[in-house]
Amino acid sequence: MSFEEIRYEVADHVLTITLDRPDRLNAFTPTMGRELMEAFDDADADDDVRAIVVTGEGRGFCAGADLIGGGDTFDWRDRQEADEVPRDLGGRVALRIFDLTKPIIAAINGPAVGVGITMTLPMDVRLAAESAKMGFVFARRGIVPEAASSWFLPRIVGISQAMEWVATGRVFPAREAHEGGLVRSVHAEVDLLGAAHTLAAEIAENTSAVSVALSRRMMWTMLGADHPMAAHRADSRAMFARGQSDDAREGVTSFLEKRDANFTDKVSDGLPDVFPGREEPAFT
């Protein structure tokens, strides 16, 4: 794939997306946002991609929004049409990640602040280098958390920890991120990408792609459910559909025959509808 501000590389069923503006610590731009969404579209359409790792080129993951526009960086009035509120691009990226059918892992190799950290919240797992620093710095810039992070962050770390980081706007080390539940593990910088790829390979080599995609959709969707009955309904529909699949037969047979499974069902063929009648909310 040809992109200007990211790299897209697939090997052994794992897609590595690298934010590639190292001279600006991979600061986020409209071009980067558009390219990320295009990359996720490409990944969802490619059955060879079983898992995704996102990292940054050079010594940073993403230093937040590129502030080259100065004090008017966040003045979006020139983007406004009629009385409509312009959509936050970070939020569009986050929602695209939320809708992914492939599991996605963030390998946070350096500074990740502002949108540089909020874009990782809809990712499934976050790993960090020992040298990485993170910060929800919005209040120190006179703005507010974006990228739908007011939904994601409290669900990941709890409301108290989320508010402490957001209200102070401080930049904190990887150790604090780990203690607060934001990252799964902390690694020496030279080991970080290898650890992320090891986890991605465990998914790619051992599981049904359709089962993982459907499980991801169910778990993220259920974060907003008001009763476990909603999960029971979805589980029942999913089990009924997947129980009839070639992958389910292969999963059980391979276990009984004590061999590795060869799953053949494809995500591109579609996922069963386990939330009938559910409509995608509109931006209004």
VENQUI-V993734 format. One line per field, one symbol per residue. ss: DSSP state (A for helix, B for strand, O for the rest). A space follows every 50 residues. Layout:
BEGIN
ss: ???
END
This chain:
BEGIN
ss: OOOOOBBBBBBOOBBBBBBOOAAAOOOBOAAAAAAAAAAAAAAAAOOOOO BBBBBBOOOBBBOOBOOOOAAAOOOOAAAOOOOOOOOOAAAAAAAAAAOO OOBBBBBBOOBBBOAAAAOOOOOOBBBBBOOOBBBOOAAAAOOOOOOOAA AAAAAAAOAAAAAAAAAAOOBBBAAAAAAOOOOOBBBOAAAAAAAAAAAA AAAAAAOOAAAAAAAAAAAAAAOOOOOAAAAAAAAAAAAAAAOOOAAAAA AAAAAAOOOOOOOOOOAAAOOOOOOOOOOOOOOO
END
